[in-house]
Amino acid sequence: MNLEAIQDYIMNNPTNVLTRFFLDPWAFVQEPWFWWALAGMILVILWCITWKGLALWNSARNSQKVWFIVLLGVNTLGILEILYLLFWRTNKKKGFWKKLISFKK
């Protein structure tokens, strides 16, 4: 077999996704699932950045150095950050959730 026949077999065989990516990386842009996966990844990144920012900001304001280091180093898709904001932050009396939701100043 020649090289072109091998490449043609690999490109037309849908099970060799990784091999197809290395032979022609831009072919994935033409796939319909690529744009849905990209949009999903962007949403997950924005979700993580939002919750991590809120949790890190609260832990820094409350001088909780251990929590700041743990929240900075561990990525749990926002789960640990939400749990920290709900249960473990020390400054609970200021109404964080009311300030976050309200539009009045």
N, C-alpha and C positions, 0 to 999 in steps of 0.2 A: 504494500500500500504506500501511496505517496503521502506527503505532508498535507496536501490540500484535502485529501479524502478523510484523513484523521481529524483535521480541524472541522470539516463539514459534519462528520459524525458527532463530534463533541458539541458543536453549536446547535445541532438539531435534536440532541438528546436532553430533555428537560431535567433529568436527574443530576446532571453534572453542573450544578449552579455555580459552585466555587471555581471550577475549571473554566467555565464560560466567562466568569467575571475577570479572571486573569488574562484570558485571550482577548477580550473586548470589553473593557470596563464601561464604556459609554453605551453599551447595548441595554443596560439596565434602566437607563433613562426612558427608553421607549416602552418598557413594560408598564402595564396599567397599575400594578400593585406598588410600584416604586414610589409614586407620588403620595399614595395613602400612607405608606410606611414612613416617608419623610415628614408628612404632616403630623403623624402620631408621635414621632420622635421629638419634633419641635414642641408639641404640647406637653410631653413628659418633661422635657428640659425646663420649660417655663414653670410648670408645676413645682418641680424640685427647687429651682432657684427662688421662687416666691416663699415657700415654706422655710427653706434654709436661711434665707435672709431675715425673715421675721424671728426665727428662733435664735439665730446668732446675735441679732440686735438686742433681743431681750436678755440673753445670757450675758452679754457685754455690759449692758446697763445695770444689771443686778450683781455685777462682779462675781459671776460664777465661772471661774477659769476652767474648772474640770469639765463642766457642761459645754463650754465654748469649744474646747479641744475635741471632745467626743463628737459634738455636732458637726464640727469642721471636717473631721476625719472619716466619719461613717456616713455612707449614703444608703438610705433605705426608702427612696422614692417619696420622701416627705412623711413617712409614718412616725419615725422617731421624733421628728421636729413637731408634729402635731401633738403627740403624747407629751412632749416636754412643755409645750405651751398650755396644754389643758391641766396637767397634774403637778409638774415639778418646778415651775418657775415661782419665785418667792414673792413677786410683786403682783398679787392677784387682785388687790383691792381697787386698782385704778380703772377697772372696766375695759380691759384690752379689746374684748370682742365687740363691745358697744361702740368704742371709738373706731374700730376697724369697719363696722357696718354702717355707722351713721354718716350722713353727708353734711350735717350741720357742724359749724365750728364753734 
